[in-house]
Amino acid sequence: MTQPKVDFKKILPGYQASLGRPALITTAPTRYFAVDGSGDPNTAEDYQQALQALYPVAYALKFASKDRGQDYVVPPLEGLWWAEDMDSFTRLRDKSTWQWSMMLLIPSWMTDADAEAAIQRVAHKSSPPEAVYRVRVMELDEGQCVQALHLGPYDDEGPLLEHMHHEFIPQHGLELTGRHHEIYLSDPRRAAPEKLRTILRQPVRRST
């Protein structure tokens, strides 16, 4: 019997956040399809190739799940971002120094073998995406995090990130750990820049 279509944005706590107001959450270990790269996402060909590989693989997994009676909306794109100097995300916004992993969530009921089969299914097409051979299955266990919702262009994230990193986190006896995490609730191809909704997440731990 076919189950109701799942929309992860509506049911997973990690996809909920308050506008401009950082809050503490605890995340569960989550598996993703991921492709790693570096450089400015606005200009790096590497970034576009990553997306061109991730989505076909994600849809291949979705169709496999649907064939078994469980359909779902492909989850929003997510990204891990890091650099040697974290100020490049807040004060400097120097995108040329950024490293990243772009990710799409794998539903909990689909196994690693299912995910690997989806990658192979896309890789064996007549004209596979160039970066499909870089798609990997990864598990992310961030634990305690601070996150908030940003509304507007990506380039305007700096003040909220600076508030999270330099005010909210130390004021709560926490320190940064892990990589800056973004969840893109809006499609930039369809939403105006001022209406883009992005969850900004930072893993944290208690200060020693």
C-alpha positions in Angstrom: 0.0 0.0 0.0 1.3 3.4 -0.9 2.2 5.7 2.0 1.5 9.4 2.1 4.2 11.5 0.4 6.8 12.7 2.9 7.9 16.3 2.9 11.0 16.5 5.2 10.8 20.3 5.5 7.5 19.9 7.3 8.4 17.0 9.7 12.1 17.3 10.6 13.0 19.7 13.5 16.3 20.5 11.8 14.4 22.2 9.0 12.7 24.6 11.4 14.2 27.9 12.7 13.2 31.3 13.8 13.9 34.3 11.7 17.0 36.1 12.9 16.8 34.5 16.3 19.5 31.9 17.1 18.4 28.9 19.1 19.9 25.7 20.4 18.9 22.3 18.9 20.2 18.8 19.1 20.4 17.0 15.8 20.4 13.2 15.1 23.0 11.5 12.9 21.9 11.9 9.3 23.1 10.4 6.0 23.6 12.4 2.9 24.7 12.2 -0.7 27.7 14.6 -0.8 30.1 16.2 -3.3 33.2 18.1 -2.1 34.8 21.1 -3.7 36.3 24.6 -3.2 36.0 28.2 -4.4 33.3 30.8 -4.9 30.0 29.0 -5.6 28.9 31.9 -7.8 31.7 31.4 -10.3 33.3 27.9 -9.7 32.5 25.4 -12.4 33.2 22.8 -9.7 30.1 23.9 -7.8 27.7 23.6 -10.7 29.1 20.2 -11.6 28.4 19.1 -8.0 24.7 20.1 -8.2 24.4 18.5 -11.7 25.5 15.2 -10.2 23.7 15.4 -6.8 20.1 15.9 -8.1 20.0 13.0 -10.6 21.3 10.7 -7.9 18.8 12.0 -5.4 15.9 11.5 -7.8 17.1 8.0 -8.7 16.9 7.1 -5.0 13.4 8.8 -4.7 12.1 6.7 -7.6 13.5 3.5 -6.0 11.7 4.4 -2.8 8.5 5.3 -4.7 8.6 1.9 -6.4 8.5 0.3 -2.9 5.5 2.4 -1.9 7.0 5.3 -0.1 7.2 8.6 -2.1 8.8 11.8 -0.8 9.8 15.3 -1.8 13.5 15.5 -2.6 14.9 17.3 0.5 16.4 20.8 0.3 20.0 21.3 -0.8 22.4 21.7 2.2 26.0 22.7 2.4 28.9 22.5 4.8 31.3 25.5 4.5 34.7 26.1 6.0 38.0 28.0 5.7 41.2 28.5 7.6 39.9 31.9 8.7 36.2 31.7 9.8 36.0 35.5 9.5 35.9 34.9 5.7 32.2 33.9 6.4 31.3 36.9 8.5 33.4 40.1 8.2 35.5 39.3 5.1 33.1 37.2 2.9 36.1 36.0 0.9 34.5 33.2 -1.1 37.7 32.3 -3.0 39.0 30.7 0.3 35.9 28.6 1.0 35.8 24.8 1.0 32.5 23.1 0.8 30.5 19.9 0.7 27.1 20.1 -1.0 24.6 17.6 0.3 21.1 16.1 -0.2 19.6 14.1 2.6 19.1 10.3 2.3 15.8 9.1 3.9 16.3 7.0 7.0 14.4 4.0 5.5 16.8 3.8 2.5 19.9 1.8 3.1 23.5 2.6 2.2 23.2 -0.1 -0.4 20.2 1.6 -1.9 22.1 4.9 -2.0 25.1 3.3 -3.7 22.8 1.7 -6.2 21.3 5.1 -7.0 24.8 6.5 -7.7 25.6 3.6 -10.0 22.3 3.9 -11.8 23.2 7.5 -12.8 26.8 6.7 -13.4 25.8 4.1 -16.0 23.6 6.3 -18.1 24.7 7.1 -21.6 25.8 10.7 -20.7 26.4 10.7 -16.9 27.1 14.0 -15.1 30.8 14.6 -14.9 30.9 14.8 -11.1 28.8 11.6 -10.4 32.0 9.7 -9.7 32.6 12.1 -6.8 29.2 11.6 -5.2 29.7 9.8 -1.9 27.4 8.6 1.0 28.3 10.3 4.3 26.9 10.4 7.8 26.9 13.7 9.6 26.6 13.7 13.4 26.6 17.3 14.6 24.9 16.9 17.9 24.2 20.2 19.6 24.0 23.2 17.3 22.9 26.8 17.1 20.7 27.7 14.2 18.6 30.6 12.9 16.7 31.5 9.8 18.1 34.1 7.4 15.8 35.9 5.0 17.4 37.6 2.0 20.4 37.3 -0.3 23.1 34.9 0.6 25.6 37.8 0.7 23.7 39.4 3.5 24.2 36.5 5.9 27.3 38.1 7.5 25.6 40.1 10.3 23.5 37.1 11.5 26.5 34.8 11.4 28.6 37.3 13.3 25.9 37.6 16.0 25.8 33.8 16.2 29.6 33.3 16.3 30.6 36.3 18.5 27.6 37.0 20.7 25.0 34.2 21.1 27.5 31.2 21.2 30.0 32.6 23.7 27.2 34.2 25.8 25.7 30.7 26.3 29.0 29.2 27.4 29.6 27.5 24.1 32.3 27.4 21.4 32.3 26.6 17.7 33.1 23.1 16.6 32.5 21.3 13.3 31.7 23.2 10.1 29.3 25.9 9.2 26.1 24.4 7.8 23.5 26.0 5.6 20.1 24.6 4.5 18.5 26.2 1.4 14.8 26.2 1.9 14.2 28.3 -1.2 15.2 27.7 -4.8 17.3 30.7 -6.0 16.1 30.0 -9.6 12.5 30.7 -8.6 12.6 33.0 -5.5 13.6 36.7 -5.6 16.9 37.3 -3.6 15.0 39.2 -0.9 12.8 36.2 -0.3 15.4 33.5 0.0 15.1 31.5 3.2 18.3 29.9 4.5 18.9 28.1 7.8 22.3 28.9 9.2 23.6 26.2 11.6 26.7 26.0 13.6 27.7 22.9 15.7 28.8 23.9 19.2 30.1 22.4 22.4 30.5 23.6 26.0 33.5 25.8 26.5 36.3 24.2 28.5 
